[in-house]
């Protein structure tokens, strides 16, 4: 790989950075909202699953009566 001087490297970095497309504020807010919604859904799923497994184990093992 050929070495380039620092000035040439910075020009290449600026060139590549100009190709980046950043999300709009609306896209960022929608995506953030979806992530938070999925966190709540996953949390409720695992809470429900844990509760069911705990209840079944207590039923099978006869504890908690």
mmCIF file of the N, C-alpha and C atoms, coordinates in Angstrom:
data_MODEL
# 
_entry.id   MODEL 
# 
loop_
_atom_site.group_PDB 
_atom_site.id 
_atom_site.type_symbol 
_atom_site.label_atom_id 
_atom_site.label_alt_id 
_atom_site.label_comp_id 
_atom_site.label_asym_id 
_atom_site.label_entity_id 
_atom_site.label_seq_id 
_atom_site.pdbx_PDB_ins_code 
_atom_site.Cartn_x 
_atom_site.Cartn_y 
_atom_site.Cartn_z 
_atom_site.occupancy 
_atom_site.B_iso_or_equiv 
_atom_site.pdbx_formal_charge 
_atom_site.auth_seq_id 
_atom_site.auth_comp_id 
_atom_site.auth_asym_id 
_atom_site.auth_atom_id 
_atom_site.pdbx_PDB_model_num 
ATOM 1   N N  . UNK A 1 1  ? 0.850   -1.173  0.000  1.00 0.00 ? 1  UNK A N  1 
ATOM 2   C CA . UNK A 1 1  ? 0.000   0.000   0.000  1.00 0.00 ? 1  UNK A CA 1 
ATOM 3   C C  . UNK A 1 1  ? 0.899   1.242   0.000  1.00 0.00 ? 1  UNK A C  1 
ATOM 4   N N  . UNK A 1 2  ? 0.630   2.126   -0.916 1.00 0.00 ? 2  UNK A N  1 
ATOM 5   C CA . UNK A 1 2  ? 1.457   3.326   -1.040 1.00 0.00 ? 2  UNK A CA 1 
ATOM 6   C C  . UNK A 1 2  ? 1.167   4.291   0.097  1.00 0.00 ? 2  UNK A C  1 
ATOM 7   N N  . UNK A 1 3  ? 2.228   4.910   0.599  1.00 0.00 ? 3  UNK A N  1 
ATOM 8   C CA . UNK A 1 3  ? 2.067   5.898   1.660  1.00 0.00 ? 3  UNK A CA 1 
ATOM 9   C C  . UNK A 1 3  ? 1.701   7.233   1.028  1.00 0.00 ? 3  UNK A C  1 
ATOM 10  N N  . UNK A 1 4  ? 0.844   7.965   1.736  1.00 0.00 ? 4  UNK A N  1 
ATOM 11  C CA . UNK A 1 4  ? 0.488   9.303   1.265  1.00 0.00 ? 4  UNK A CA 1 
ATOM 12  C C  . UNK A 1 4  ? 0.845   10.300  2.368  1.00 0.00 ? 4  UNK A C  1 
ATOM 13  N N  . UNK A 1 5  ? 1.048   11.517  1.947  1.00 0.00 ? 5  UNK A N  1 
ATOM 14  C CA . UNK A 1 5  ? 1.400   12.516  2.956  1.00 0.00 ? 5  UNK A CA 1 
ATOM 15  C C  . UNK A 1 5  ? 0.140   12.934  3.729  1.00 0.00 ? 5  UNK A C  1 
ATOM 16  N N  . UNK A 1 6  ? 0.297   13.561  4.878  1.00 0.00 ? 6  UNK A N  1 
ATOM 17  C CA . UNK A 1 6  ? -0.851  13.920  5.716  1.00 0.00 ? 6  UNK A CA 1 
ATOM 18  C C  . UNK A 1 6  ? -1.859  14.840  5.008  1.00 0.00 ? 6  UNK A C  1 
ATOM 19  N N  . UNK A 1 7  ? -1.390  15.749  4.193  1.00 0.00 ? 7  UNK A N  1 
ATOM 20  C CA . UNK A 1 7  ? -2.293  16.653  3.482  1.00 0.00 ? 7  UNK A CA 1 
ATOM 21  C C  . UNK A 1 7  ? -3.185  15.865  2.523  1.00 0.00 ? 7  UNK A C  1 
ATOM 22  N N  . UNK A 1 8  ? -2.596  14.946  1.803  1.00 0.00 ? 8  UNK A N  1 
ATOM 23  C CA . UNK A 1 8  ? -3.360  14.112  0.867  1.00 0.00 ? 8  UNK A CA 1 
ATOM 24  C C  . UNK A 1 8  ? -4.368  13.242  1.624  1.00 0.00 ? 8  UNK A C  1 
ATOM 25  N N  . UNK A 1 9  ? -3.935  12.711  2.761  1.00 0.00 ? 9  UNK A N  1 
ATOM 26  C CA . UNK A 1 9  ? -4.831  11.905  3.594  1.00 0.00 ? 9  UNK A CA 1 
ATOM 27  C C  . UNK A 1 9  ? -6.037  12.721  4.042  1.00 0.00 ? 9  UNK A C  1 
ATOM 28  N N  . UNK A 1 10 ? -5.805  13.952  4.511  1.00 0.00 ? 10 UNK A N  1 
ATOM 29  C CA . UNK A 1 10 ? -6.915  14.804  4.957  1.00 0.00 ? 10 UNK A CA 1 
ATOM 30  C C  . UNK A 1 10 ? -7.866  15.133  3.812  1.00 0.00 ? 10 UNK A C  1 
ATOM 31  N N  . UNK A 1 11 ? -7.336  15.312  2.622  1.00 0.00 ? 11 UNK A N  1 
ATOM 32  C CA . UNK A 1 11 ? -8.196  15.552  1.458  1.00 0.00 ? 11 UNK A CA 1 
ATOM 33  C C  . UNK A 1 11 ? -9.081  14.335  1.184  1.00 0.00 ? 11 UNK A C  1 
ATOM 34  N N  . UNK A 1 12 ? -8.505  13.157  1.311  1.00 0.00 ? 12 UNK A N  1 
ATOM 35  C CA . UNK A 1 12 ? -9.281  11.935  1.091  1.00 0.00 ? 12 UNK A CA 1 
ATOM 36  C C  . UNK A 1 12 ? -10.357 11.765  2.169  1.00 0.00 ? 12 UNK A C  1 
ATOM 37  N N  . UNK A 1 13 ? -10.019 12.099  3.392  1.00 0.00 ? 13 UNK A N  1 
ATOM 38  C CA . UNK A 1 13 ? -10.990 12.014  4.480  1.00 0.00 ? 13 UNK A CA 1 
ATOM 39  C C  . UNK A 1 13 ? -12.148 12.973  4.234  1.00 0.00 ? 13 UNK A C  1 
ATOM 40  N N  . UNK A 1 14 ? -11.847 14.194  3.855  1.00 0.00 ? 14 UNK A N  1 
ATOM 41  C CA . UNK A 1 14 ? -12.903 15.178  3.569  1.00 0.00 ? 14 UNK A CA 1 
ATOM 42  C C  . UNK A 1 14 ? -13.767 14.721  2.409  1.00 0.00 ? 14 UNK A C  1 
ATOM 43  N N  . UNK A 1 15 ? -13.143 14.135  1.401  1.00 0.00 ? 15 UNK A N  1 
ATOM 44  C CA . UNK A 1 15 ? -13.886 13.634  0.246  1.00 0.00 ? 15 UNK A CA 1 
ATOM 45  C C  . UNK A 1 15 ? -14.853 12.525  0.662  1.00 0.00 ? 15 UNK A C  1 
ATOM 46  N N  . UNK A 1 16 ? -14.374 11.596  1.470  1.00 0.00 ? 16 UNK A N  1 
ATOM 47  C CA . UNK A 1 16 ? -15.232 10.506  1.923  1.00 0.00 ? 16 UNK A CA 1 
ATOM 48  C C  . UNK A 1 16 ? -16.316 11.004  2.872  1.00 0.00 ? 16 UNK A C  1 
ATOM 49  N N  . UNK A 1 17 ? -15.990 11.941  3.744  1.00 0.00 ? 17 UNK A N  1 
ATOM 50  C CA . UNK A 1 17 ? -16.967 12.474  4.693  1.00 0.00 ? 17 UNK A CA 1 
ATOM 51  C C  . UNK A 1 17 ? -18.091 13.219  3.974  1.00 0.00 ? 17 UNK A C  1 
ATOM 52  N N  . UNK A 1 18 ? -17.780 13.812  2.840  1.00 0.00 ? 18 UNK A N  1 
ATOM 53  C CA . UNK A 1 18 ? -18.828 14.529  2.100  1.00 0.00 ? 18 UNK A CA 1 
ATOM 54  C C  . UNK A 1 18 ? -19.830 13.569  1.467  1.00 0.00 ? 18 UNK A C  1 
ATOM 55  N N  . UNK A 1 19 ? -19.481 12.294  1.356  1.00 0.00 ? 19 UNK A N  1 
ATOM 56  C CA . UNK A 1 19 ? -20.390 11.300  0.771  1.00 0.00 ? 19 UNK A CA 1 
ATOM 57  C C  . UNK A 1 19 ? -21.379 10.744  1.791  1.00 0.00 ? 19 UNK A C  1 
ATOM 58  N N  . UNK A 1 20 ? -21.153 11.022  3.075  1.00 0.00 ? 20 UNK A N  1 
ATOM 59  C CA . UNK A 1 20 ? -22.013 10.488  4.127  1.00 0.00 ? 20 UNK A CA 1 
ATOM 60  C C  . UNK A 1 20 ? -23.363 11.182  4.076  1.00 0.00 ? 20 UNK A C  1 
ATOM 61  N N  . UNK A 1 21 ? -24.439 10.391  4.158  1.00 0.00 ? 21 UNK A N  1 
ATOM 62  C CA . UNK A 1 21 ? -25.774 10.965  4.244  1.00 0.00 ? 21 UNK A CA 1 
ATOM 63  C C  . UNK A 1 21 ? -26.277 10.785  5.668  1.00 0.00 ? 21 UNK A C  1 
ATOM 64  N N  . UNK A 1 22 ? -26.510 11.879  6.347  1.00 0.00 ? 22 UNK A N  1 
ATOM 65  C CA . UNK A 1 22 ? -26.955 11.855  7.724  1.00 0.00 ? 22 UNK A CA 1 
ATOM 66  C C  . UNK A 1 22 ? -28.470 11.778  7.777  1.00 0.00 ? 22 UNK A C  1 
ATOM 67  N N  . UNK A 1 23 ? -29.031 11.092  8.768  1.00 0.00 ? 23 UNK A N  1 
ATOM 68  C CA . UNK A 1 23 ? -30.489 11.028  8.879  1.00 0.00 ? 23 UNK A CA 1 
ATOM 69  C C  . UNK A 1 23 ? -31.053 12.392  9.287  1.00 0.00 ? 23 UNK A C  1 
ATOM 70  N N  . UNK A 1 24 ? -32.287 12.600  8.879  1.00 0.00 ? 24 UNK A N  1 
ATOM 71  C CA . UNK A 1 24 ? -32.955 13.849  9.270  1.00 0.00 ? 24 UNK A CA 1 
ATOM 72  C C  . UNK A 1 24 ? -33.362 13.746  10.739 1.00 0.00 ? 24 UNK A C  1 
ATOM 73  N N  . UNK A 1 25 ? -33.761 14.878  11.286 1.00 0.00 ? 25 UNK A N  1 
ATOM 74  C CA . UNK A 1 25 ? -34.197 14.892  12.689 1.00 0.00 ? 25 UNK A CA 1 
ATOM 75  C C  . UNK A 1 25 ? -35.410 13.986  12.869 1.00 0.00 ? 25 UNK A C  1 
ATOM 76  N N  . UNK A 1 26 ? -36.324 14.009  11.897 1.00 0.00 ? 26 UNK A N  1 
ATOM 77  C CA . UNK A 1 26 ? -37.525 13.174  11.985 1.00 0.00 ? 26 UNK A CA 1 
ATOM 78  C C  . UNK A 1 26 ? -37.147 11.690  11.965 1.00 0.00 ? 26 UNK A C  1 
ATOM 79  N N  . UNK A 1 27 ? -36.245 11.301  11.073 1.00 0.00 ? 27 UNK A N  1 
ATOM 80  C CA . UNK A 1 27 ? -35.810 9.904   10.999 1.00 0.00 ? 27 UNK A CA 1 
ATOM 81  C C  . UNK A 1 27 ? -35.162 9.463   12.315 1.00 0.00 ? 27 UNK A C  1 
ATOM 82  N N  . UNK A 1 28 ? -34.370 10.342  12.894 1.00 0.00 ? 28 UNK A N  1 
ATOM 83  C CA . UNK A 1 28 ? -33.714 10.025  14.164 1.00 0.00 ? 28 UNK A CA 1 
ATOM 84  C C  . UNK A 1 28 ? -34.741 9.841   15.268 1.00 0.00 ? 28 UNK A C  1 
ATOM 85  N N  . UNK A 1 29 ? -35.734 10.719  15.323 1.00 0.00 ? 29 UNK A N  1 
ATOM 86  C CA . UNK A 1 29 ? -36.765 10.616  16.362 1.00 0.00 ? 29 UNK A CA 1 
ATOM 87  C C  . UNK A 1 29 ? -37.606 9.353   16.184 1.00 0.00 ? 29 UNK A C  1 
ATOM 88  N N  . UNK A 1 30 ? -37.964 9.025   14.940 1.00 0.00 ? 30 UNK A N  1 
ATOM 89  C CA . UNK A 1 30 ? -38.764 7.818   14.683 1.00 0.00 ? 30 UNK A CA 1 
ATOM 90  C C  . UNK A 1 30 ? -37.972 6.567   15.070 1.00 0.00 ? 30 UNK A C  1 
ATOM 91  N N  . UNK A 1 31 ? -36.711 6.526   14.688 1.00 0.00 ? 31 UNK A N  1 
ATOM 92  C CA . UNK A 1 31 ? -35.884 5.367   15.005 1.00 0.00 ? 31 UNK A CA 1 
ATOM 93  C C  . UNK A 1 31 ? -35.692 5.232   16.512 1.00 0.00 ? 31 UNK A C  1 
ATOM 94  N N  . UNK A 1 32 ? -35.471 6.334   17.197 1.00 0.00 ? 32 UNK A N  1 
ATOM 95  C CA . UNK A 1 32 ? -35.324 6.311   18.654 1.00 0.00 ? 32 UNK A CA 1 
ATOM 96  C C  . UNK A 1 32 ? -36.608 5.812   19.310 1.00 0.00 ? 32 UNK A C  1 
ATOM 97  N N  . UNK A 1 33 ? -37.737 6.284   18.817 1.00 0.00 ? 33 UNK A N  1 
ATOM 98  C CA . UNK A 1 33 ? -39.030 5.834   19.345 1.00 0.00 ? 33 UNK A CA 1 
ATOM 99  C C  . UNK A 1 33 ? -39.234 4.340   19.148 1.00 0.00 ? 33 UNK A C  1 
ATOM 100 N N  . UNK A 1 34 ? -38.851 3.829   17.989 1.00 0.00 ? 34 UNK A N  1 
ATOM 101 C CA . UNK A 1 34 ? -38.983 2.397   17.722 1.00 0.00 ? 34 UNK A CA 1 
ATOM 102 C C  . UNK A 1 34 ? -38.083 1.578   18.653 1.00 0.00 ? 34 UNK A C  1 
ATOM 103 N N  . UNK A 1 35 ? -36.877 2.058   18.892 1.00 0.00 ? 35 UNK A N  1 
ATOM 104 C CA . UNK A 1 35 ? -35.968 1.349   19.806 1.00 0.00 ? 35 UNK A CA 1 
ATOM 105 C C  . UNK A 1 35 ? -36.567 1.311   21.208 1.00 0.00 ? 35 UNK A C  1 
ATOM 106 N N  . UNK A 1 36 ? -37.075 2.430   21.688 1.00 0.00 ? 36 UNK A N  1 
ATOM 107 C CA . UNK A 1 36 ? -37.675 2.476   23.018 1.00 0.00 ? 36 UNK A CA 1 
ATOM 108 C C  . UNK A 1 36 ? -38.903 1.568   23.103 1.00 0.00 ? 36 UNK A C  1 
ATOM 109 N N  . UNK A 1 37 ? -39.718 1.547   22.047 1.00 0.00 ? 37 UNK A N  1 
ATOM 110 C CA . UNK A 1 37 ? -40.890 0.675   22.008 1.00 0.00 ? 37 UNK A CA 1 
ATOM 111 C C  . UNK A 1 37 ? -40.469 -0.795  22.061 1.00 0.00 ? 37 UNK A C  1 
ATOM 112 N N  . UNK A 1 38 ? -39.442 -1.156  21.326 1.00 0.00 ? 38 UNK A N  1 
ATOM 113 C CA . UNK A 1 38 ? -38.976 -2.543  21.338 1.00 0.00 ? 38 UNK A CA 1 
ATOM 114 C C  . UNK A 1 38 ? -38.390 -2.925  22.695 1.00 0.00 ? 38 UNK A C  1 
ATOM 115 N N  . UNK A 1 39 ? -37.768 -1.972  23.382 1.00 0.00 ? 39 UNK A N  1 
ATOM 116 C CA . UNK A 1 39 ? -37.270 -2.232  24.735 1.00 0.00 ? 39 UNK A CA 1 
ATOM 117 C C  . UNK A 1 39 ? -38.436 -2.556  25.671 1.00 0.00 ? 39 UNK A C  1 
ATOM 118 N N  . UNK A 1 40 ? -39.510 -1.790  25.576 1.00 0.00 ? 40 UNK A N  1 
ATOM 119 C CA . UNK A 1 40 ? -40.677 -2.027  26.426 1.00 0.00 ? 40 UNK A CA 1 
ATOM 120 C C  . UNK A 1 40 ? -41.309 -3.379  26.096 1.00 0.00 ? 40 UNK A C  1 
ATOM 121 N N  . UNK A 1 41 ? -41.455 -3.687  24.799 1.00 0.00 ? 41 UNK A N  1 
ATOM 122 C CA . UNK A 1 41 ? -42.045 -4.965  24.387 1.00 0.00 ? 41 UNK A CA 1 
ATOM 123 C C  . UNK A 1 41 ? -41.193 -6.131  24.878 1.00 0.00 ? 41 UNK A C  1 
ATOM 124 N N  . UNK A 1 42 ? -39.878 -6.049  24.699 1.00 0.00 ? 42 UNK A N  1 
ATOM 125 C CA . UNK A 1 42 ? -38.990 -7.125  25.140 1.00 0.00 ? 42 UNK A CA 1 
ATOM 126 C C  . UNK A 1 42 ? -39.044 -7.272  26.666 1.00 0.00 ? 42 UNK A C  1 
ATOM 127 N N  . UNK A 1 43 ? -39.080 -6.156  27.376 1.00 0.00 ? 43 UNK A N  1 
ATOM 128 C CA . UNK A 1 43 ? -39.143 -6.204  28.843 1.00 0.00 ? 43 UNK A CA 1 
ATOM 129 C C  . UNK A 1 43 ? -40.426 -6.885  29.309 1.00 0.00 ? 43 UNK A C  1 
ATOM 130 N N  . UNK A 1 44 ? -41.545 -6.544  28.699 1.00 0.00 ? 44 UNK A N  1 
ATOM 131 C CA . UNK A 1 44 ? -42.815 -7.170  29.075 1.00 0.00 ? 44 UNK A CA 1 
ATOM 132 C C  . UNK A 1 44 ? -42.818 -8.661  28.737 1.00 0.00 ? 44 UNK A C  1 
ATOM 133 N N  . UNK A 1 45 ? -42.249 -9.014  27.598 1.00 0.00 ? 45 UNK A N  1 
ATOM 134 C CA . UNK A 1 45 ? -42.165 -10.420 27.204 1.00 0.00 ? 45 UNK A CA 1 
ATOM 135 C C  . UNK A 1 45 ? -41.369 -11.220 28.225 1.00 0.00 ? 45 UNK A C  1 
ATOM 136 N N  . UNK A 1 46 ? -40.198 -10.726 28.609 1.00 0.00 ? 46 UNK A N  1 
ATOM 137 C CA . UNK A 1 46 ? -39.365 -11.459 29.554 1.00 0.00 ? 46 UNK A CA 1 
ATOM 138 C C  . UNK A 1 46 ? -39.980 -11.469 30.962 1.00 0.00 ? 46 UNK A C  1 
ATOM 139 N N  . UNK A 1 47 ? -40.657 -10.408 31.340 1.00 0.00 ? 47 UNK A N  1 
ATOM 140 C CA . UNK A 1 47 ? -41.352 -10.398 32.621 1.00 0.00 ? 47 UNK A CA 1 
ATOM 141 C C  . UNK A 1 47 ? -42.432 -11.471 32.638 1.00 0.00 ? 47 UNK A C  1 
ATOM 142 N N  . UNK A 1 48 ? -43.227 -11.534 31.578 1.00 0.00 ? 48 UNK A N  1 
ATOM 143 C CA . UNK A 1 48 ? -44.297 -12.532 31.480 1.00 0.00 ? 48 UNK A CA 1 
ATOM 144 C C  . UNK A 1 48 ? -43.713 -13.950 31.466 1.00 0.00 ? 48 UNK A C  1 
ATOM 145 N N  . UNK A 1 49 ? -42.675 -14.159 30.667 1.00 0.00 ? 49 UNK A N  1 
ATOM 146 C CA . UNK A 1 49 ? -42.049 -15.481 30.576 1.00 0.00 ? 49 UNK A CA 1 
ATOM 147 C C  . UNK A 1 49 ? -41.473 -15.901 31.924 1.00 0.00 ? 49 UNK A C  1 
ATOM 148 N N  . UNK A 1 50 ? -40.794 -14.997 32.588 1.00 0.00 ? 50 UNK A N  1 
ATOM 149 C CA . UNK A 1 50 ? -40.211 -15.301 33.899 1.00 0.00 ? 50 UNK A CA 1 
ATOM 150 C C  . UNK A 1 50 ? -41.300 -15.647 34.912 1.00 0.00 ? 50 UNK A C  1 
ATOM 151 N N  . UNK A 1 51 ? -42.393 -14.907 34.885 1.00 0.00 ? 51 UNK A N  1 
ATOM 152 C CA . UNK A 1 51 ? -43.496 -15.154 35.809 1.00 0.00 ? 51 UNK A CA 1 
ATOM 153 C C  . UNK A 1 51 ? -44.112 -16.525 35.564 1.00 0.00 ? 51 UNK A C  1 
ATOM 154 N N  . UNK A 1 52 ? -44.310 -16.879 34.303 1.00 0.00 ? 52 UNK A N  1 
ATOM 155 C CA . UNK A 1 52 ? -44.896 -18.179 33.964 1.00 0.00 ? 52 UNK A CA 1 
ATOM 156 C C  . UNK A 1 52 ? -43.956 -19.309 34.387 1.00 0.00 ? 52 UNK A C  1 
ATOM 157 N N  . UNK A 1 53 ? -42.672 -19.169 34.104 1.00 0.00 ? 53 UNK A N  1 
ATOM 158 C CA . UNK A 1 53 ? -41.717 -20.214 34.476 1.00 0.00 ? 53 UNK A CA 1 
ATOM 159 C C  . UNK A 1 53 ? -41.652 -20.357 36.003 1.00 0.00 ? 53 UNK A C  1 
ATOM 160 N N  . UNK A 1 54 ? -41.645 -19.233 36.711 1.00 0.00 ? 54 UNK A N  1 
ATOM 161 C CA . UNK A 1 54 ? -41.621 -19.276 38.182 1.00 0.00 ? 54 UNK A CA 1 
ATOM 162 C C  . UNK A 1 54 ? -42.866 -19.976 38.715 1.00 0.00 ? 54 UNK A C  1 
ATOM 163 N N  . UNK A 1 55 ? -44.030 -19.669 38.147 1.00 0.00 ? 55 UNK A N  1 
ATOM 164 C CA . UNK A 1 55 ? -45.285 -20.286 38.577 1.00 0.00 ? 55 UNK A CA 1 
ATOM 165 C C  . UNK A 1 55 ? -45.269 -21.789 38.302 1.00 0.00 ? 55 UNK A C  1 
ATOM 166 N N  . UNK A 1 56 ? -44.788 -22.187 37.106 1.00 0.00 ? 56 UNK A N  1 
ATOM 167 C CA . UNK A 1 56 ? -44.727 -23.602 36.768 1.00 0.00 ? 56 UNK A CA 1 
ATOM 168 C C  . UNK A 1 56 ? -43.752 -24.364 37.681 1.00 0.00 ? 56 UNK A C  1 
ATOM 169 N N  . UNK A 1 57 ? -42.610 -23.777 37.968 1.00 0.00 ? 57 UNK A N  1 
ATOM 170 C CA . UNK A 1 57 ? -41.658 -24.437 38.865 1.00 0.00 ? 57 UNK A CA 1 
ATOM 171 C C  . UNK A 1 57 ? -42.233 -24.587 40.275 1.00 0.00 ? 57 UNK A C  1 
ATOM 172 N N  . UNK A 1 58 ? -42.918 -23.546 40.730 1.00 0.00 ? 58 UNK A N  1 
ATOM 173 C CA . UNK A 1 58 ? -43.521 -23.621 42.067 1.00 0.00 ? 58 UNK A CA 1 
ATOM 174 C C  . UNK A 1 58 ? -44.605 -24.700 42.086 1.00 0.00 ? 58 UNK A C  1 
ATOM 175 N N  . UNK A 1 59 ? -45.327 -24.837 41.002 1.00 0.00 ? 59 UNK A N  1 
ATOM 176 C CA . UNK A 1 59 ? -46.368 -25.851 40.904 1.00 0.00 ? 59 UNK A CA 1 
ATOM 177 C C  . UNK A 1 59 ? -45.768 -27.245 40.901 1.00 0.00 ? 59 UNK A C  1 
ATOM 178 N N  . UNK A 1 60 ? -44.718 -27.444 40.120 1.00 0.00 ? 60 UNK A N  1 
ATOM 179 C CA . UNK A 1 60 ? -44.076 -28.754 40.012 1.00 0.00 ? 60 UNK A CA 1 
ATOM 180 C C  . UNK A 1 60 ? -43.366 -29.129 41.303 1.00 0.00 ? 60 UNK A C  1 
ATOM 181 N N  . UNK A 1 61 ? -42.638 -28.186 41.885 1.00 0.00 ? 61 UNK A N  1 
ATOM 182 C CA . UNK A 1 61 ? -41.863 -28.481 43.084 1.00 0.00 ? 61 UNK A CA 1 
ATOM 183 C C  . UNK A 1 61 ? -42.678 -28.397 44.369 1.00 0.00 ? 61 UNK A C  1 
ATOM 184 N N  . UNK A 1 62 ? -43.877 -27.865 44.297 1.00 0.00 ? 62 UNK A N  1 
ATOM 185 C CA . UNK A 1 62 ? -44.733 -27.773 45.459 1.00 0.00 ? 62 UNK A CA 1 
ATOM 186 C C  . UNK A 1 62 ? -44.294 -26.767 46.481 1.00 0.00 ? 62 UNK A C  1 
ATOM 187 N N  . UNK A 1 63 ? -43.612 -25.707 46.043 1.00 0.00 ? 63 UNK A N  1 
ATOM 188 C CA . UNK A 1 63 ? -43.187 -24.692 46.992 1.00 0.00 ? 63 UNK A CA 1 
ATOM 189 C C  . UNK A 1 63 ? -44.071 -23.451 46.829 1.00 0.00 ? 63 UNK A C  1 
ATOM 190 N N  . UNK A 1 64 ? -44.118 -22.682 47.850 1.00 0.00 ? 64 UNK A N  1 
ATOM 191 C CA . UNK A 1 64 ? -44.893 -21.441 47.787 1.00 0.00 ? 64 UNK A CA 1 
ATOM 192 C C  . UNK A 1 64 ? -46.320 -21.613 48.199 1.00 0.00 ? 64 UNK A C  1 
ATOM 193 N N  . UNK A 1 65 ? -46.668 -22.757 48.801 1.00 0.00 ? 65 UNK A N  1 
ATOM 194 C CA . UNK A 1 65 ? -48.057 -22.954 49.237 1.00 0.00 ? 65 UNK A CA 1 
ATOM 195 C C  . UNK A 1 65 ? -48.195 -22.666 50.700 1.00 0.00 ? 65 UNK A C  1 
# 
